[in-house]
Amino acid sequence: MAGRHIDLLEVGLGTGLNALLAWQEAETSCKEVHYCALEPFPVPERLWRSMDHPRALGIRELAPGYQRIMGARTGEEIQLSGHFNFRVLAQPVQDLCAGECFDLVFHDAFAPRVQPELWSMEVFGKLFRALRHGGVLVTYCAQGEVRRTMAKAGFRVERLPGPPGKREMLRAVKVQ
Ligand SMILES: C[S@@+](CC[C@H](N)C(=O)[O-])C[C@H]1O[C@@H](n2cnc3c(N)ncnc32)[C@H](O)[C@@H]1O
């Protein structure tokens, strides 16, 4: 991947917090990121506006770009800077048919008890096929059942210390 941009797939754009943080990181690290988010149920504008992530994170200078992210039409490509390219697709992850074109997946679906179908073999198999060799999937969920399903889909799964308030998270690598 040296010298090339990072192709990143997010499952669940939601309020765009991950996308905004990824953009901020792309600027800080001077890494080029092409961010593709799946979101079949866009969050209402009044909700993301009231949350105002750029202000809460102290990065008001990214607010106009954040508004473009949240207002993007499906499939529209938005170049937010030399380092960050964004598009959102309205399709559910179950319809994903990508083959070896992503380096990184943020699996940020609602919890398995809420949407078990998004933590299934079928979905992890699709995400495995969507990743390039050596590609990585990360998720906040560290449940044993989820780990086992990911392993059955072909991933090498590791537990990592979670972010504040979360003991563990998972990193799944496509090693084969
Ligand atoms: C936990 S939230 C994501 C939070 C988001 N990443 C953020 O930074 O705010 C889960 C999201 O998954 C979306 N979702 C629900 N079903 C989905 C599906 N079948 N495929 C992809 N995303 C889905 C929901 O609409 C919701 O916005």
The ligand as an ORCA input file, in Angstrom:
! r2SCAN-3c Opt
* xyz 0 1
  C     -24.101      2.966     15.147
  S     -24.786      3.845     13.793
  C     -23.369      4.479     12.943
  C     -22.745      5.684     13.588
  C     -21.836      6.424     12.642
  N     -20.730      5.627     12.173
  C     -21.365      7.761     13.143
  O     -20.141      8.048     13.047
  O     -22.212      8.531     13.603
  C     -25.274      2.563     12.697
  C     -25.733      3.048     11.341
  O     -25.925      1.914     10.483
  C     -26.975      2.225      9.593
  N     -27.521      0.991      9.002
  C     -28.645      0.338      9.356
  N     -28.837     -0.726      8.578
  C     -27.803     -0.754      7.703
  C     -27.456     -1.630      6.618
  N     -28.219     -2.686      6.320
  N     -26.322     -1.365      5.934
  C     -25.546     -0.289      6.259
  N     -25.826      0.574      7.268
  C     -26.943      0.340      7.973
  C     -27.961      2.956     10.473
  O     -28.869      3.714      9.709
  C     -27.057      3.783     11.373
  O     -26.895      5.087     10.866
*
